[in-house]
Amino acid sequence: MKSFRSAAGAILVSAVFTILMGGCAHNPDVREGHDYTFGTTDKSPPDYLGCVKGELQRNATTYEVGSGDSVQLFVDSTDPTTANGLVEVHGAGTHHQFTAYQRDAWYDHGRLLDAALMCSKA
């Protein structure tokens, strides 16, 4: 009976570990997370994204993709499955819509999300 409990315990521990590690290995598109904000701005995309970049930590690496009416600002990677943040701006004329996404926003208290909102109004 004792060896049965040991085997059952080992199987249970192994199953739990496999499930947990599988969950950690899954890294979805940053746009699929629950940490995001959106709104509009009267600033041009270059001015708006320049403001957002100015509010990020100095060691953050950013990449701008696109031009004109649709620009994306990626933080740390241009791959949405590994990027720590993404700000999308699109629209023509004087009103531009933005959506900002941040992976693990709890880590730095949503700095990118706060910057996206603040820069839309400033």
C-alpha positions in Angstrom: 0.0 0.0 0.0 2.9 2.4 0.8 4.5 1.9 -2.6 1.1 2.6 -4.3 0.8 5.9 -2.4 4.3 6.9 -3.4 3.7 6.1 -7.0 0.4 8.0 -7.0 2.0 10.9 -5.3 4.8 11.0 -7.8 2.3 10.9 -10.7 0.3 13.7 -9.1 3.3 15.9 -8.6 4.5 15.2 -12.1 1.1 16.1 -13.6 0.9 19.3 -11.6 4.4 20.3 -12.6 3.7 19.6 -16.3 0.5 21.7 -16.2 2.2 24.6 -14.5 5.2 24.5 -16.8 2.9 24.3 -19.9 1.1 27.4 -18.6 4.3 29.3 -18.2 5.6 28.3 -21.6 2.5 29.7 -23.3 3.2 33.3 -24.2 0.2 34.7 -26.1 0.1 37.8 -28.3 0.4 40.8 -26.0 -2.9 42.1 -27.5 -4.7 39.1 -26.0 -3.9 40.1 -22.4 -6.2 42.0 -20.0 -3.7 44.9 -19.5 -4.7 47.5 -22.1 -6.2 50.9 -22.6 -7.5 52.9 -25.5 -8.7 56.3 -26.5 -8.2 59.2 -29.0 -5.6 61.9 -29.4 -5.4 65.0 -31.5 -1.6 64.6 -31.7 0.0 63.3 -34.9 1.2 59.7 -34.6 4.9 60.8 -34.5 4.2 63.4 -31.8 2.1 61.0 -29.8 4.5 58.1 -30.0 7.4 60.4 -29.2 5.7 61.4 -26.0 5.0 57.8 -25.1 8.7 56.8 -25.7 9.8 59.8 -23.6 7.8 58.3 -20.6 9.4 54.8 -20.8 12.4 53.6 -18.9 15.7 54.6 -20.5 16.6 50.9 -21.0 13.4 50.1 -22.9 14.1 49.3 -26.6 11.4 50.5 -28.9 10.6 49.8 -32.6 8.2 51.7 -34.8 6.5 49.7 -37.6 4.3 51.3 -40.2 3.8 54.9 -41.3 1.2 57.4 -42.2 -2.3 56.5 -40.8 -1.2 53.4 -38.9 1.9 53.1 -36.7 2.8 50.5 -34.1 5.3 51.1 -31.3 6.6 47.8 -30.0 8.6 47.6 -26.7 11.5 45.2 -26.5 10.5 43.1 -29.6 8.6 43.4 -32.8 7.1 40.0 -32.2 3.7 40.3 -30.4 4.3 37.0 -28.6 7.5 38.4 -26.9 7.0 42.1 -26.9 6.5 43.6 -23.4 4.2 46.4 -24.8 2.6 47.7 -27.9 0.9 51.0 -28.8 -1.1 51.1 -32.0 -2.1 54.5 -33.5 -4.3 54.9 -36.5 -6.6 57.3 -38.2 -6.5 60.3 -40.5 -7.1 64.0 -40.0 -7.0 65.5 -36.5 -8.3 62.5 -34.5 -6.2 59.4 -34.1 -7.3 56.4 -32.2 -4.8 54.5 -30.0 -4.7 51.2 -28.2 -1.9 50.3 -25.8 -1.2 46.9 -24.5 1.3 45.9 -21.8 2.4 42.5 -20.7 2.7 42.1 -17.0 1.6 45.7 -16.3 1.7 44.9 -12.5 5.5 44.8 -12.8 6.0 48.5 -13.3 2.5 49.7 -12.3 1.3 50.0 -15.9 3.9 52.6 -16.9 3.3 52.1 -20.7 -0.5 52.3 -20.2 -0.2 55.4 -18.1 2.1 57.0 -20.7 -0.4 56.2 -23.5 -3.2 57.9 -21.6 -1.2 60.9 -20.4 0.3 61.6 -23.8 -3.1 61.5 -25.5 -4.2 64.4 -23.4 -1.0 66.5 -23.0 
